[in-house]
Amino acid sequence: MPIVERRQGEEREEEDEFLREDSDPLAERFACATKFLERNTNAFEQPHLLQFYGLYKQATVGPCNTTKPGIFNLQARAKWTAWHELGQLDSRTAMMRYEQLLNDLHPSWRPDGGDVQPATSNGWVSVSVPKRTDDDAGPSDDRLLACIKVGNADGVREALAELDSAHRLNQLDDSGLAIIHWAADRGNAPILQSVLQTAGIDVNLRDSEGQTALHYASSCGYVDCIELLLAHHADRTVVDGNGETCVDVAFNETVKGLLLS
């Protein structure tokens, strides 16, 4: 089931009201972008759909204002995380990043064929990769997480090389996840491979709810990531806080068959 679903009823009315109130060129382009995505969700991968969902909610509602869904509702948890991690990002910047992301992934989406100019406010040159400066803010582990979230493989490799201890690599953050969980959750196999090749990484590290990276990859159906984790001896028998293994939370029968082979 795709992450971005067709909005109906009350949510559609709230969107229309929001767009009427903010009738300006940016809001109008944002409206066109959301409608294009709504009609073409099959053209995008799940990690990107999650990014679009988070930016849409941030633009139309504001910072995440709901509680984290329960562990059994994996899709809702993924969508909540995508929204929650945007923090206090303002509405207009969220609309701008939404438009930029669509332009990066599907440049021909604009009906008039026009170009989207890259944003330069807040140090961003594209939705995916923040502009690097000589005094790049934050320690290397903060930059590592940021690069994982946006799919910046080169940035991930650089940040991994700068980490000063395996302890920080395997440390759970405020969301209850470690680097390996974020990498598996994003479904980016090259990034996950870089993480797995780093000395001291715990391939079977559990998050705050007892789930391993293999649970994440399995529940999302990321076959490439599952194969990587198994090649690095991920334990298929680890049970989470609800007593479930990676097989129990498998995305579909194909994933379950891979885990049982």
C-alpha positions, 0 to 999 in steps of 0.5 A: 500500500503506498504511503501517500493515499488519496485525501478525501472528505474533511482532510481535502476540505482543510487543504482547500481552505489552507490554499485559499487563505495562502493564495500566492505563487508559492502556495499555488505551485505547492497545490499543483505539486500535491495534485501531481503527486496524488495522481502519480504515486506509483512513479515514486519509491516509498522513502520519497513518498514518506518525505513528501508526506512529512513536508505536506503535513508540515506545510498544511498543519505545522509541526507534528502535533500527534502522538507516535502510533503504536508498534503494530501500525508500522505504516502510520509510525513511518509517516509520523516519523517523517513528519515529526523529524521536520521539527519546527520547520516553517510552512513556507519552507516546507512547501518550497522543499516539497516543490524542490523534491518533486523537481529533483525526482520528476523534472517534467512534472510542471505543466508549463515546463518551467524550471524551479529555481533552487532555494537559498534560504536557510542554507539549502540548495536543494531539498535533498542535500544541505549546503556544506560550509567550512564551519559545518554545524553540529558534530559528525554524528549529527551530520551522519544522521542528517545525511542518512535521512536525505540519502546523501551517500557521500556525506554518510561515508565522510561522517562515518570516517569522522566518528570518534567512537563505536559507542556513538555509532550504536547510541539510541537518539531521542527517537529511540533509534540508532544509526543502523535503524535509520539506515534500514528505515530509509531503504537506501542499500548503499548507505546501509552498506557503508554503515554495516562496514563500519568497525564496531557497528552492532548489526543486531542492535535493538531500538527502544521497542526492541526492534533491529534493523532487520525488523525495519527492512523486513516490515518495509519490504526493502529486499536489498537491505534485507540481503545486506543485513543477512550477509552481515549475519543479522539474527533473524530470531531476535524478538521485539518488545511484542515478541515478534521476529523479523519474519512476523512483521514481514511486508509480504510473502516474498520477504517472508520467504527470503527470511526463511530461506 
